[in-house]
């Protein structure tokens, strides 16, 4: 996602137009592989954006393709995804900016072994494409240079679904619909950079987050899309919000004196109403939520859509105004039950109503959240575009991985970590 100031907007618009123009070229290049492949298979470090888009735009898929996604280094994830596939009709899209990410490349090598075992070594060039900035590593893997789709190396993964990282989305919905999604991003970019602050949606949403967190003590944010097609949207936002703004120092390296980065979670409505909405309505914690709805139905079951929207509207009203003890009593509730059936109200929610879930609408929605994340970071004075917190655990995992399969003495760890490594070694000896 490209953020710009009014001073360089013309350059940004040029970049946007280049992105729109390149999509047919991307399609033409990869369709050569798709003539022999029925299933695009995406291997990435975190696939929530691609998986979210594939589900959200399912009604715009006009080709006979099925997309499957793998990100977890757990071999079971890959095993499940490969189940029932034919190597001869499977195309792998390996998405990794550096082409060195441990989880991605572990799965990529396993996928390559699965493919070559059936089709021979030369199958890599015909059944694998890469989305990366590391041409040398891509070539070393065996993927042809003409099957590599590059993007700017400063683009973070969580801001990249509208770059070449969105290749799987474009393969499913086609270049025209992908360009429409890019146009939606652009719409929100222009709105963010030109609209007065008091009417600026990303600014207002970002400031609400700061208010809830810094002034009202909220620790979490619930995102509840009342659309099954957006079921993966909360998972996508978890990375966007928390990897961007989960920081403890400001841009100068000094410690922060305020909380940053709300914990993001959520489920599609009405599923959540039968689990955690009890806590939202009557619990002791303040939990602001976003309610996302669509005026047009996303299926042919129009009566169901009426009920879905009724629940969305009713939940917003119930959270805001609750029900007083007097109102409960007037409804004939026995006095002993009145305290249990009283709702305080004043529970914050933000409703986002869109006309329909189209590619353009999805682009606008994602860009809205990207810019509200940036707004929060600007207020807090933090860098929303680094993610050093991801690195420590990954670096330690490389060390531990070697120790799990070694007989050498375990050194350099605390007692708890050492005990876990020893226990795993014992268990591993029974099956390795």
C-alpha positions as CSV (number, residue, x, y, z in Angstrom):
1,X,0.0,0.0,0.0
2,X,1.5,3.3,-1.1
3,X,1.1,6.2,1.4
4,X,1.9,9.6,0.0
5,X,1.6,13.3,0.9
6,X,-0.1,15.9,-1.3
7,X,3.4,17.0,-2.4
8,X,4.2,13.8,-4.2
9,X,0.7,12.7,-5.2
10,X,1.5,12.8,-9.0
11,X,4.3,10.3,-8.6
12,X,2.0,8.1,-6.5
13,X,-0.7,8.2,-9.1
14,X,1.9,7.3,-11.8
15,X,2.9,4.3,-9.7
16,X,-0.7,3.3,-9.2
17,X,-1.3,3.5,-13.0
18,X,1.7,1.3,-13.6
19,X,0.3,-1.2,-11.1
20,X,-3.0,-1.3,-13.0
21,X,-1.2,-1.6,-16.4
22,X,1.0,-4.4,-15.3
23,X,-1.8,-6.8,-14.3
24,X,-2.6,-8.0,-17.8
25,X,1.1,-8.7,-18.3
26,X,1.2,-10.7,-15.1
27,X,-1.8,-12.7,-16.2
28,X,-0.3,-13.4,-19.6
29,X,3.0,-14.6,-18.2
30,X,1.5,-17.0,-15.7
31,X,-1.4,-18.3,-17.9
32,X,1.2,-20.4,-19.8
33,X,1.6,-22.5,-16.6
34,X,-2.1,-22.5,-15.9
35,X,-2.9,-24.2,-19.2
36,X,-1.4,-27.3,-17.7
37,X,-2.3,-26.5,-14.1
38,X,-5.8,-26.6,-12.6
39,X,-4.9,-25.6,-9.0
40,X,-2.9,-22.5,-8.0
41,X,-1.2,-23.4,-4.7
42,X,0.2,-20.6,-2.7
43,X,3.1,-21.1,-0.3
44,X,3.8,-18.0,1.8
45,X,5.0,-16.9,5.2
46,X,1.5,-15.7,6.1
47,X,-1.3,-16.4,3.7
48,X,-4.2,-14.5,5.5
49,X,-4.4,-11.7,2.9
50,X,-4.5,-14.1,-0.1
51,X,-6.9,-16.5,1.6
52,X,-9.1,-13.6,2.8
53,X,-9.3,-12.2,-0.7
54,X,-10.0,-15.6,-2.3
55,X,-13.0,-16.1,-0.1
56,X,-14.2,-12.5,-0.1
57,X,-14.1,-12.4,-4.0
58,X,-15.4,-15.9,-4.6
59,X,-18.3,-14.6,-6.6
60,X,-16.0,-13.1,-9.1
61,X,-13.9,-16.2,-9.8
62,X,-14.6,-16.9,-13.5
63,X,-12.1,-19.7,-14.1
64,X,-12.2,-23.4,-13.2
65,X,-9.5,-23.1,-10.5
66,X,-9.3,-24.0,-6.9
67,X,-6.8,-22.2,-4.7
68,X,-5.2,-23.7,-1.6
69,X,-2.8,-21.9,0.8
70,X,0.0,-23.0,3.1
71,X,1.9,-20.9,5.6
72,X,2.4,-23.0,8.7
73,X,5.7,-24.9,9.0
74,X,3.7,-27.8,10.5
75,X,4.0,-30.5,8.0
76,X,0.3,-31.4,8.6
77,X,-0.7,-28.1,7.0
78,X,1.0,-29.0,3.8
79,X,-0.2,-32.6,4.0
80,X,-3.8,-31.4,4.3
81,X,-3.4,-28.9,1.4
82,X,-1.9,-31.5,-0.9
83,X,-4.5,-34.1,-0.2
84,X,-6.2,-35.2,-3.4
85,X,-4.1,-33.1,-5.8
86,X,-2.4,-34.2,-9.0
87,X,1.1,-32.8,-9.4
88,X,0.5,-32.6,-13.2
89,X,-2.3,-30.1,-12.7
90,X,-0.9,-28.1,-9.8
91,X,0.9,-24.7,-10.0
92,X,2.8,-23.5,-6.9
93,X,3.1,-19.8,-6.2
94,X,6.0,-19.3,-3.8
95,X,5.6,-15.8,-2.2
96,X,8.5,-14.6,-0.1
97,X,10.1,-11.2,-0.3
98,X,13.6,-12.5,0.6
99,X,13.0,-16.1,-0.5
100,X,14.8,-17.1,2.7
101,X,11.9,-17.2,5.2
102,X,12.2,-20.5,7.1
103,X,8.6,-21.5,7.0
104,X,8.0,-20.6,3.4
105,X,11.2,-22.3,2.0
106,X,10.7,-25.4,4.1
107,X,7.2,-25.9,2.6
108,X,8.5,-24.9,-0.8
109,X,11.2,-27.6,-0.8
110,X,8.7,-30.2,0.4
111,X,6.3,-29.1,-2.4
112,X,9.2,-29.3,-4.9
113,X,10.0,-32.9,-3.7
114,X,6.4,-33.9,-4.0
115,X,6.3,-32.5,-7.6
116,X,9.6,-33.9,-8.9
117,X,8.9,-37.3,-7.4
118,X,6.0,-37.6,-9.8
119,X,7.1,-35.5,-12.8
120,X,10.9,-35.3,-12.7
121,X,13.4,-32.5,-11.9
122,X,12.4,-30.3,-14.9
123,X,8.9,-29.9,-13.5
124,X,10.1,-27.1,-11.2
125,X,10.4,-24.7,-14.1
126,X,6.9,-25.6,-15.3
127,X,5.0,-25.9,-12.1
128,X,6.5,-23.2,-9.8
129,X,6.4,-19.4,-10.0
130,X,7.9,-17.0,-7.5
131,X,6.8,-13.6,-6.0
132,X,10.0,-12.2,-4.6
133,X,12.7,-9.5,-4.6
134,X,15.6,-12.0,-4.5
135,X,16.2,-13.1,-8.1
136,X,19.4,-15.1,-7.2
137,X,17.6,-17.2,-4.7
138,X,14.7,-17.8,-7.0
139,X,17.0,-18.9,-9.8
140,X,18.9,-21.2,-7.4
141,X,15.6,-22.9,-6.5
142,X,15.1,-23.7,-10.1
143,X,12.4,-21.2,-11.0
144,X,12.9,-19.5,-14.4
145,X,13.6,-15.8,-14.3
146,X,10.5,-15.2,-16.5
147,X,8.4,-16.9,-13.8
148,X,9.4,-14.4,-11.1
149,X,7.2,-11.5,-10.2
150,X,9.0,-8.8,-8.4
151,X,7.9,-5.8,-6.2
152,X,9.5,-3.0,-4.3
153,X,11.8,-4.4,-1.5
154,X,10.5,-1.8,0.9
155,X,6.9,-3.1,0.8
156,X,6.1,-5.0,4.0
157,X,4.2,-8.2,3.7
158,X,1.2,-7.0,5.5
159,X,0.9,-4.0,3.1
160,X,1.5,-6.0,-0.1
161,X,-1.8,-7.7,-1.2
162,X,-2.2,-5.0,-3.9
163,X,1.3,-5.7,-5.3
164,X,2.6,-8.8,-7.1
165,X,2.0,-10.7,-3.8
166,X,-1.7,-10.6,-4.9
167,X,-0.9,-12.8,-7.9
168,X,-3.0,-15.6,-6.6
169,X,-6.0,-13.2,-6.2
170,X,-5.5,-12.0,-9.8
171,X,-5.4,-15.6,-11.1
172,X,-8.7,-16.3,-9.5
173,X,-10.7,-13.1,-10.3
174,X,-8.9,-12.1,-13.5
175,X,-6.9,-8.9,-14.4
176,X,-10.0,-6.7,-14.8
177,X,-11.4,-7.5,-11.4
178,X,-7.9,-7.2,-9.9
179,X,-7.6,-3.8,-11.4
180,X,-10.9,-2.9,-9.9
181,X,-9.6,-3.9,-6.5
182,X,-6.5,-1.7,-7.1
183,X,-8.9,1.2,-8.0
184,X,-10.6,0.7,-4.7
185,X,-7.3,1.1,-2.9
186,X,-6.7,4.2,-4.9
187,X,-10.1,5.6,-4.0
188,X,-9.3,5.4,-0.3
189,X,-5.8,6.7,-0.8
190,X,-7.2,9.8,-2.4
191,X,-9.8,10.2,0.3
192,X,-7.2,9.9,3.0
193,X,-4.9,12.5,1.4
194,X,-7.5,15.1,0.4
195,X,-10.4,14.9,2.8
196,X,-10.6,17.3,5.8
197,X,-9.7,15.6,9.0
198,X,-13.2,15.9,10.5
199,X,-14.6,13.9,7.6
200,X,-11.6,11.6,7.0
201,X,-12.6,8.0,7.6
202,X,-9.2,6.5,8.3
203,X,-8.3,9.4,10.5
204,X,-11.5,9.2,12.5
205,X,-11.2,5.4,12.9
206,X,-7.5,5.7,13.9
207,X,-8.3,8.4,16.5
208,X,-11.1,6.3,17.9
209,X,-8.5,3.5,18.5
210,X,-6.2,5.9,20.2
211,X,-9.1,7.2,22.4
212,X,-10.3,3.7,23.4
213,X,-6.8,2.5,24.2
214,X,-5.1,5.6,25.8
215,X,-8.1,7.2,27.5
216,X,-10.6,4.5,28.2
217,X,-8.2,1.6,28.9
218,X,-9.4,-0.8,26.2
219,X,-6.9,-3.6,25.5
220,X,-8.6,-5.4,22.6
221,X,-10.6,-4.6,19.4
222,X,-13.2,-7.0,18.0
223,X,-13.9,-7.0,14.3
224,X,-17.2,-8.7,13.4
225,X,-18.0,-8.9,9.7
226,X,-21.6,-9.8,9.1
227,X,-20.7,-11.6,5.9
228,X,-19.4,-15.2,5.7
229,X,-17.3,-14.2,2.7
230,X,-15.3,-12.0,5.1
231,X,-14.7,-14.7,7.6
232,X,-10.9,-14.4,7.2
233,X,-10.9,-10.6,7.5
234,X,-10.2,-10.5,11.3
235,X,-7.2,-12.9,10.8
236,X,-5.8,-10.6,8.1
237,X,-6.3,-7.5,10.4
238,X,-4.4,-9.2,13.2
239,X,-1.2,-9.0,11.3
240,X,-1.9,-5.6,9.8
241,X,-2.8,-4.0,13.2
242,X,-0.6,-5.8,15.7
243,X,2.6,-6.3,13.6
244,X,2.4,-2.6,12.7
245,X,1.6,-1.0,16.0
246,X,2.7,-3.5,18.6
247,X,5.7,-1.3,19.5
248,X,7.3,-0.3,22.9
249,X,9.6,2.5,21.6
250,X,9.1,5.6,19.5
251,X,10.7,6.5,16.3
252,X,13.7,7.9,18.1
253,X,14.2,4.7,20.2
254,X,12.8,6.1,23.4
255,X,10.4,4.1,25.6
256,X,6.7,4.9,25.3
257,X,4.6,6.0,28.2
258,X,1.3,4.9,26.7
259,X,-0.2,1.7,25.5
260,X,0.0,1.0,21.7
261,X,-1.6,-1.6,19.5
262,X,-4.9,-3.1,20.5
263,X,-5.2,-6.9,20.4
264,X,-7.3,-7.6,17.4
265,X,-9.7,-10.6,17.2
266,X,-13.1,-11.4,15.8
267,X,-15.5,-13.9,14.1
268,X,-18.2,-13.4,11.5
269,X,-21.7,-12.7,12.7
270,X,-23.9,-14.3,13.8
271,X,-21.4,-17.0,15.0
272,X,-20.0,-14.8,17.7
273,X,-23.4,-13.9,19.2
274,X,-23.6,-17.5,20.6
275,X,-20.1,-17.3,22.2
276,X,-18.4,-14.1,23.2
277,X,-21.2,-11.5,22.8
278,X,-22.3,-12.3,26.3
279,X,-19.0,-10.7,27.6
280,X,-19.4,-7.8,25.2
281,X,-22.8,-6.9,26.6
282,X,-22.5,-7.7,30.3
283,X,-18.8,-8.2,31.1
284,X,-16.7,-5.9,33.1
285,X,-14.2,-5.1,30.3
286,X,-14.6,-2.3,27.7
287,X,-14.2,-3.9,24.3
288,X,-14.8,-1.7,21.3
289,X,-15.9,-3.5,18.1
290,X,-16.2,-2.9,14.4
291,X,-19.4,-4.2,12.8
292,X,-19.1,-4.6,9.0
293,X,-22.2,-5.2,6.9
294,X,-23.3,-5.2,3.3
295,X,-26.6,-3.7,2.0
296,X,-26.8,-6.2,-0.9
297,X,-27.0,-9.9,-0.2
298,X,-24.0,-12.1,-1.0
299,X,-26.1,-15.1,-1.8
300,X,-29.4,-16.0,-3.4
301,X,-31.0,-16.5,0.0
302,X,-32.5,-13.0,0.5
303,X,-34.6,-13.8,3.5
304,X,-31.4,-15.0,5.3
305,X,-29.7,-11.7,4.4
306,X,-32.7,-9.8,6.0
307,X,-32.1,-11.7,9.2
308,X,-28.4,-11.2,9.1
309,X,-28.7,-7.5,8.8
310,X,-31.4,-7.4,11.5
311,X,-28.9,-9.0,13.8
312,X,-26.2,-6.5,12.8
313,X,-28.4,-3.5,13.5
314,X,-29.8,-4.9,16.7
315,X,-26.4,-5.7,18.1
316,X,-25.2,-2.1,17.6
317,X,-28.3,-0.7,19.3
318,X,-28.1,-3.2,22.2
319,X,-24.5,-2.4,22.8
320,X,-25.1,1.3,22.7
321,X,-28.2,1.6,24.8
322,X,-28.6,-1.6,26.7
323,X,-31.7,-2.2,28.8
324,X,-32.4,-0.5,32.1
325,X,-33.7,-2.3,35.2
326,X,-37.0,-0.3,34.8
327,X,-37.4,-1.6,31.2
328,X,-36.7,-5.1,32.3
329,X,-39.3,-4.9,35.1
330,X,-41.9,-3.4,32.8
331,X,-41.4,-6.5,30.5
332,X,-42.7,-8.7,33.4
333,X,-39.4,-10.2,34.4
334,X,-39.4,-11.5,38.0
335,X,-37.6,-9.2,40.4
336,X,-35.0,-11.8,41.3
337,X,-33.9,-12.0,37.7
338,X,-33.8,-8.2,37.0
339,X,-30.1,-7.7,37.9
340,X,-29.1,-10.6,35.6
341,X,-31.1,-9.2,32.6
342,X,-30.1,-5.6,32.9
343,X,-27.7,-4.2,30.3
344,X,-25.7,-1.1,31.0
345,X,-25.2,-0.1,27.4
346,X,-22.6,2.5,26.5
347,X,-20.5,-0.3,24.9
348,X,-18.7,1.3,21.9
349,X,-19.1,0.0,18.4
350,X,-18.4,1.3,14.9
351,X,-20.6,0.2,12.0
352,X,-19.2,0.1,8.5
353,X,-21.9,-0.3,5.9
354,X,-20.9,-1.1,2.3
355,X,-23.2,-1.4,-0.7
356,X,-21.8,-4.8,-1.8
357,X,-18.7,-6.9,-1.5
358,X,-17.1,-6.2,-4.9
359,X,-13.4,-6.1,-5.7
360,X,-13.5,-2.3,-5.6
361,X,-15.2,-2.4,-2.2
362,X,-12.7,-4.8,-0.8
363,X,-9.8,-2.6,-2.0
364,X,-11.4,0.4,-0.2
365,X,-12.0,-1.6,3.0
366,X,-8.5,-2.9,3.2
367,X,-7.0,0.5,2.5
368,X,-9.3,2.1,5.1
369,X,-7.7,-0.2,7.7
370,X,-4.2,0.3,6.4
371,X,-4.5,4.1,6.7
372,X,-6.1,4.0,10.2
373,X,-3.2,1.9,11.3
374,X,-0.8,4.5,10.0
375,X,-2.9,7.2,11.7
376,X,-2.5,5.5,15.1
377,X,1.3,5.2,14.5
378,X,1.6,8.8,13.7
379,X,-0.2,9.9,16.9
380,X,1.9,7.6,19.0
381,X,5.1,8.5,17.2
382,X,6.0,4.9,16.4
383,X,7.3,3.2,13.2
384,X,4.3,1.2,11.9
385,X,6.4,-0.3,9.1
386,X,9.0,-2.4,10.9
387,X,8.5,-5.7,12.7
388,X,11.6,-6.5,14.7
389,X,9.5,-8.2,17.2
390,X,9.1,-11.1,14.7
391,X,12.8,-11.7,14.5
392,X,13.9,-12.8,18.0
393,X,11.8,-15.9,18.2
394,X,12.7,-16.9,14.6
395,X,16.4,-16.5,15.4
396,X,16.2,-18.6,18.5
397,X,14.2,-21.3,16.7
398,X,17.1,-21.9,14.3
399,X,19.4,-22.6,17.3
400,X,16.8,-24.8,19.0
401,X,16.1,-26.7,15.8
402,X,19.7,-27.9,15.7
403,X,19.7,-28.9,19.4
404,X,16.5,-30.9,19.1
405,X,18.2,-33.4,16.7
406,X,21.6,-33.4,18.5
407,X,23.1,-35.4,21.3
408,X,25.4,-32.6,22.4
409,X,25.0,-31.0,25.8
410,X,22.4,-28.3,25.9
411,X,24.0,-25.0,26.7
412,X,23.0,-21.3,26.8
413,X,19.4,-21.7,27.8
414,X,17.4,-21.2,31.0
415,X,16.4,-24.2,33.0
416,X,12.8,-24.3,31.7
417,X,13.9,-24.2,28.0
418,X,16.6,-26.8,28.6
419,X,14.0,-29.1,30.3
420,X,11.7,-28.8,27.3
421,X,14.4,-29.6,24.8
422,X,15.5,-32.6,26.8
423,X,11.9,-33.9,27.0
424,X,11.5,-33.5,23.2
425,X,14.7,-35.3,22.6
426,X,13.4,-38.3,24.6
427,X,10.1,-38.3,22.7
428,X,11.8,-37.9,19.4
429,X,14.0,-41.0,20.0
430,X,10.9,-43.2,19.9
431,X,9.9,-42.2,16.4
432,X,12.7,-40.5,14.5
